[in-house]
Amino acid sequence: MTPNLHLWLIPLLPLVGAAINGLLGKKFSRQTVSSVALAFCGAAFAMALYIAFRFSSVVTPHLETLAPWIRVGSFQADFAFYLDQLSLVMLLVVTGVGFLIHIYSVGYMWEEGGLYRFFSYLNLFMFFMLTLVLASNYLLMFIGWEGVGLASYLLIGFWFTKDSAAAAGKKAFIVNRIGDFGFLIALFLLIKHFGSLNFAEVFQAVAPLPKETASAGLLTAIGILLMVGAAGKSAQIPLYIWLPDAMEGPTPVSALIHAATMVTAGVYMVSRSHVIFERAPMALTVVAIIGTLTALFAATIGIAQTDIKKVLAYSTVSQLGYMFLACGVGAFSMGIFHLMTHAFFKGLLFLAAGSVIHAVGGEQDMRKMGGLRTKIPWTFWTMTAGTFAIAGFPPLAGFFSKDAILWRAYISPYGNWVYWLIGVITAFITSFYMFRQWFLTFFGEYRGDEAGRHGSHHGHGGVHESPKVMLIPLLVLAVLSVVGGWIGSARFELFLSPVFYAGGANSYLIAPTPEQSAQITEIEHLEFAFMLISVGAAALGLFLAWLLYHRRPQLPQQIADALGGFYDAVLNKYYVDELYATLFVKPLVEGSSRILWQGVDRDVIDAALDGSADGAREVSDSLRHMQSGNLRSYAGWIAAGAAVVIAYMVWMGTR
Amino acid sequence: MVPLSYYLVLSGVLFACGVTGFLIKRNIITIFMSIELMLNGVNLSFVAFAAHWHALSGQVFVFFVMVVAAAESTVGLAIIIALYRTRETLNVDQVNLLKL
């Protein structure tokens, strides 16, 4: 018997926090504001932990209906929450990492104006993200989906007096709308053909359908449209362009929303819809190709970035590509595994980068850093853990998940050696740019301005270590980045198997027959070789970064000069923003100003309204002279009117 | 027995005199009297028809008209007095403030 879990409390607690801070926070002291935010976010985390400990007694999937929402005919969408292994993992990641980042924000944002606004938005984000994760139907999920977009917009533009921040917020919002359009169409198709948006009902209706191998059909269309939505939210080609700009927001926001949680919503959504995708191989291929290309593409851009946060932003895009690659080859649990480890180490990297930025007084350009290793040792060591984790060095978290994805990309029935090869190349590039960042920031000589050189001084003039409230989350995340992968991909997959292999498709995971065991042993040798290759790629990246950015720092400039135009292209992010501006933004702006504004609005609508107003004025201008104030003229009008009436009646009478 | 048409012609003449006076006179008292003339012209046709058709309703109407005319002249004369006190004139052409 499943106990009553009160799932609804989890999203609602942060909402209460957001409401308190948002409505009353202006009058609160900083201490009160941060205590309220931490208390409600922490309570949600505690609830999530409680559920995790009670999880063995829960019959999954556990459905909890809070209140009816839309009931039209046979269509039904309620405020209902859905708990299974997948949502539990997401729940823990979101509340856990979210809570840590809340703690960190107290230190990071302490000096900023509008602290109450910041924490209110942050709690609001938690509410929507938890709604998204716990929703039991696509519609409620969509509410959360849009809500996190809103929170993201508000937080990117937190420093709204800065033009670039406001523009970045708008860009994120608009690009996300394009993706949401695809998501919405997919939902309409689901309603039309299955009459429901509830996960349980839709998947039950989809499950008996045959695979659409021969030709693309309904499920393929739904899958691809869902992927369009996921590409918007999770920053995949062609909609990734908003994420690097989103770095205009405060660093904790980048860590929480634009690295650890919100951007993984797309991966979660695709995994949640795995029943649909598994029956549409073509959609899966699209997912895999988009993921692979994004991983490689974003990684190459990451090489040339000089802003410490931009490097991490492109790295996020690239790692999300890995997750979609995993989903695209049908290894959904590996995608979720990487999602989890990525949340740990990317959250850590962003927070550590924030700590670095804090230390050097707001500078984000890595060319003006260097030699910070001894000055901010705690930040250095935690960031080192994160860097090695993302580069994929064993035994850190990133190694396990990334290696599992690469292996699956090769061995899965949907897989292909091309995916694997690009994945390994990307792993190498990832390792290279991450260590480039590491060397540029922490090694060599300090290249900043005078203020930073007096490192021995305390206070805000010199380079200084961050306060404890920022370091503790860093340490926790560093530990998680190290040990997070030790559960192992196999055990993780086993845990998620009730979600992804309900039909027993991969039952050998649970109880292999002897024949399968022999096969598995053979495969394991190959897997080991593959693992060596990917670790080798990571090590090569480390070596190259060491050579170029530590051993011989003048080399990169020479290489850049030698590459010429290609380097410029990479430096300018392949001119994708410019391309989009020319292809989409400019025609839209021109078209709407020429045709819609000047043509339709001004020349048709305005002209018609102004014309009728002018006409009315002219007519009344001539009529008003009748009201002369002269009694006898009124009398004349009356007499004339009476005469007309009489004449008419006489004429009618004699006709 | 005087034919009906005589009465009607007289009534029409009275009414036309009233209308003419109403339109061409400037003194408000004269205009007021012209209105009374029109009313009486109409009253005459009412009673003429009543006598002709042997129906009482025409005479009843006349009483109504008389009552209303009495009330009207009371109010009208009061207005005229008030007007004279403020404007010191009875010429309607000079009483033309109410206009656009």
Chai-1 contact restraints between the chains, C-beta under 6 A:
chainA,res_idxA,chainB,res_idxB,connection_type,confidence,min_distance_angstrom,max_distance_angstrom,comment,restraint_id
A,R624,B,L100,contact,1.0,0.0,6.0,A-B,restraint_1
A,Q627,B,K99,contact,1.0,0.0,6.0,A-B,restraint_2
A,Q627,B,L100,contact,1.0,0.0,6.0,A-B,restraint_3
A,S628,B,K99,contact,1.0,0.0,6.0,A-B,restraint_4
A,G629,B,N96,contact,1.0,0.0,6.0,A-B,restraint_5
A,G629,B,L98,contact,1.0,0.0,6.0,A-B,restraint_6
A,G629,B,K99,contact,1.0,0.0,6.0,A-B,restraint_7
A,N630,B,N96,contact,1.0,0.0,6.0,A-B,restraint_8
A,L631,B,V92,contact,1.0,0.0,6.0,A-B,restraint_9
A,A635,B,F22,contact,1.0,0.0,6.0,A-B,restraint_10
A,A635,B,L23,contact,1.0,0.0,6.0,A-B,restraint_11
A,G636,B,L23,contact,1.0,0.0,6.0,A-B,restraint_12
A,A639,B,V19,contact,1.0,0.0,6.0,A-B,restraint_13
